[in-house]
Amino acid sequence: MTGKRKGAAMIFISLAILTVAILVFITLNTWGEWIADYVNTVSLASLSTEAQAAAGTIFAAYKIFFGGLMSQVGGYMQVVGNFIGILLTCVSLGIFTNGIFTIKNA
């Protein structure tokens, strides 16, 4: 394989890695926000009054036990998404730069 082909392959691979990094940034941050706020989005208003009374105590216990946990898990997902996204972006930039130098020196 010639130097120019190697360099072009490196650039293509780096762009694919950058695409994955952008998807990680978007998906993990969005999912983390959704999980953290899920307990606050559930509403009992669509239920009848009898069902609201019965479900109210169960839902209050659910909020107490799982509300804090879900917000922590959502926060951790956001942190992991940012870390992996930044790491993959740096790897992509390194491979891209190496591909440019390989093409230039071929």
C-alpha positions in Angstrom: 0.0 0.0 0.0 1.4 3.4 -0.9 1.9 6.2 1.5 -0.9 8.2 0.1 -3.4 5.3 0.4 -2.3 4.7 4.0 -2.8 8.4 4.8 -6.2 8.5 3.1 -7.2 5.3 5.0 -6.1 7.0 8.3 -8.1 10.1 7.5 -11.2 8.0 6.7 -10.8 6.0 9.9 -10.4 9.2 12.0 -13.6 10.6 10.5 -15.4 7.4 11.4 -14.1 7.7 15.0 -15.1 11.3 15.1 -18.7 10.3 14.0 -18.8 7.8 16.9 -17.6 10.4 19.3 -20.3 12.9 18.3 -23.0 10.2 18.6 -21.7 9.3 22.1 -21.8 13.0 23.1 -25.4 13.3 21.9 -26.9 10.0 23.0 -25.3 9.5 26.5 -26.0 13.1 27.5 -29.6 13.0 26.3 -30.2 9.6 27.9 -28.6 10.8 31.1 -30.8 13.9 31.3 -33.9 11.8 30.6 -33.1 9.2 33.3 -32.3 12.0 35.8 -35.6 13.8 35.2 -37.8 10.8 34.6 -39.3 10.7 38.1 -40.4 14.4 37.8 -42.1 13.8 34.4 -44.5 11.1 35.6 -47.9 12.5 36.3 -50.9 10.9 38.0 -53.3 13.5 36.6 -54.7 11.3 33.9 -56.0 8.7 36.5 -59.3 8.8 38.2 -59.5 10.1 41.8 -59.7 6.6 43.2 -56.7 5.4 41.2 -54.8 8.6 42.1 -55.4 7.9 45.8 -54.2 4.3 45.5 -51.2 5.1 43.2 -50.2 8.2 45.1 -48.7 6.4 48.1 -46.9 3.9 45.9 -45.6 6.7 43.6 -44.5 8.7 46.6 -42.5 5.7 47.9 -41.1 5.2 44.4 -39.9 8.8 44.3 -38.3 8.5 47.7 -36.4 5.2 46.9 -35.6 5.7 43.3 -35.6 9.5 42.6 -32.2 10.2 44.0 -30.7 7.0 42.5 -32.0 7.8 39.0 -30.7 11.3 39.2 -27.3 9.9 40.2 -27.3 7.4 37.4 -28.3 10.0 34.9 -25.5 12.3 36.1 -23.0 9.5 35.8 -24.2 8.7 32.3 -23.6 12.4 31.3 -20.0 12.3 32.8 -19.2 9.0 31.1 -20.6 10.4 27.8 -18.5 13.5 28.0 -15.3 11.5 28.9 -15.7 9.0 26.2 -16.7 11.6 23.6 -13.6 13.8 24.5 -11.3 10.7 24.5 -12.6 9.5 21.1 -12.3 13.1 19.7 -8.6 13.3 20.8 -7.9 9.9 19.3 -9.6 11.0 16.0 -7.6 14.2 15.8 -4.3 12.3 16.4 -5.1 9.7 13.7 -6.2 12.5 11.3 -3.0 14.4 11.9 -0.9 11.3 11.4 -2.8 10.6 8.1 -2.1 14.2 6.9 1.7 13.8 7.7 1.7 10.4 6.0 0.2 11.8 2.8 2.5 14.8 2.9 5.7 12.7 3.3 4.7 10.1 0.6 
